[in-house]
Amino acid sequence: MTDTSLAARGVALDLLRDVLRKSVPFDDAFDAHPELAALQPRDRGFVRLLVATVLRRLGQIDEMIQASLAKPGLPKAAIHDMLRLGTAQLVFLNTPAHAAVDTAVELAAARNAAPYKGLINAVLRRIGREGAEMAARQDAGRLNTPDWLWLSWRSAYGTARTRGIVEAHLHEAPLDITVKSDPEGWAERLGATLLPTGSLRRPTGGSVTELPGFEDGEWWIQDLAASLPAKLFGDLARKRVFDLCAAPGGKTAQLVVRGARVTAIDRSARRLERVTENLKRLRLEADVLAADATTWEPEEPADAVLLDAPCSATGAIRRHPDILRVKTPDDIAKLARAQSRLLARSVELVKPGGTLIYCTCSIQPEEGEVQIARLLEQDKRMERWPVTADELGGLSEPINEVGEVRSLPGMLADLGGIDGFFVARLRRRQG
Ligand SMILES: C[S@@+](CC[C@H](N)C(=O)[O-])C[C@H]1O[C@@H](n2cnc3c(N)ncnc32)[C@H](O)[C@@H]1O
């Protein structure tokens, strides 16, 4: 094994420990790893793919490891992680068997685990021989999904839709792009597909910043589902809009492009820097303000308010498989309480006759449908303004019976799928 590939696998081992045992979100662990900067871009890409594959396929991988151990009982955590990295390469990343096994054994030697070299060698050789057949017999979607999430989705959406969700999680999401203007022209220049809602779609891979139009600020990365809320305000020309949870600013940019005068608020000054940077690259202008939206007092209410609330992000598992491992039912309850406080405050920040859009990239009903049902029951100043399929380029599948957008991974499969998202559009009654 070359020094760089040993270093890359060592970094992957550390990242797996950070996510699985310290519940650090993968992107944060990745950005913070001290040895990552020294790796070649290709090795960095490999580390990302390798760890993401283990997280995406953890249930399957662990079942294969269990079945391949000579004695029952798992080895200690670091050895288990070395086996996981080896198995992901052997079964899901098409690494030649000798390379995957040898590198795992060398990693063990480099990490003071030489006594385990024999065990690692034996288990991975067996998985190299039998892994593909084992994988073909597994119920992949179910095995890779923690029980609490499986049960929550099955009770909210039924078994067939839950199957669609968990099967979609097995694959990485495509790269979606929102353009400032001329979607047809940019689709051609970027070699992308133009989706019915106006977003562009490309397969993932390659360097985004080297694509035409990036430097000139003609477009930004934004999932198809995430692009929907800002499109649902109706005419925004010269309207005053509060974007209450704005960072990193994808929706802020959309609102500005649509002609609104936007105040972009976020309580994280660090994340707000991303909004400022993104707006600068896109040559767009908004007032950017670090404040807590639950206590912020503007001079007057706005014509429209966007509340893209902090959430568990269980709708974005295709892009962030670590969510399967780091989120807990307690997180959902805590986030739901914060969302409900933000929602109550948002009502006060919108003028009578104005529009409030609430959205989250979660597929937990507690962070979506339940929030809106409770608000409408408690606050008679607000009413629903249902979303229609023609506002989504004719897509009716992600609209529920009361006119909320409820997208689920697994929907729009013929277009390449969509992240899970919830969007409710409300109006504050006059008077
Ligand atoms: C889902 S993200 C927003 C994504 C953003 N709207 C976009 O499209 O790029 C949620 C944001 O809410 C911010 N946030 C959480 N609690 C907040 C609060 N009480 N007031 C303002 N911002 C808050 C977080 O810092 C985070 O940046």
The ligand as a Gaussian input file, in Angstrom:
#p B3LYP/6-31G(d) Opt

LIG

0 1
 C      -32.463000      24.514000       7.147000
 S      -31.240000      25.676000       7.492000
 C      -31.662000      26.960000       6.372000
 C      -31.293000      26.734000       4.927000
 C      -31.445000      27.976000       4.074000
 N      -32.784000      28.539000       4.159000
 C      -31.112000      27.762000       2.600000
 O      -32.010000      27.613000       1.778000
 O      -29.923000      27.754000       2.264000
 C      -31.757000      26.276000       9.035000
 C      -30.993000      27.503000       9.562000
 O      -31.722000      28.006000      10.690000
 C      -30.799000      28.672000      11.534000
 N      -31.504000      28.881000      12.838000
 C      -31.799000      27.966000      13.777000
 N      -32.494000      28.534000      14.795000
 C      -32.640000      29.844000      14.473000
 C      -33.256000      30.956000      15.117000
 N      -33.885000      30.821000      16.294000
 N      -33.210000      32.154000      14.496000
 C      -32.588000      32.305000      13.300000
 N      -31.970000      31.278000      12.657000
 C      -32.004000      30.073000      13.235000
 C      -29.615000      27.741000      11.547000
 O      -28.445000      28.443000      11.935000
 C      -29.588000      27.264000      10.081000
 O      -28.681000      28.032000       9.324000

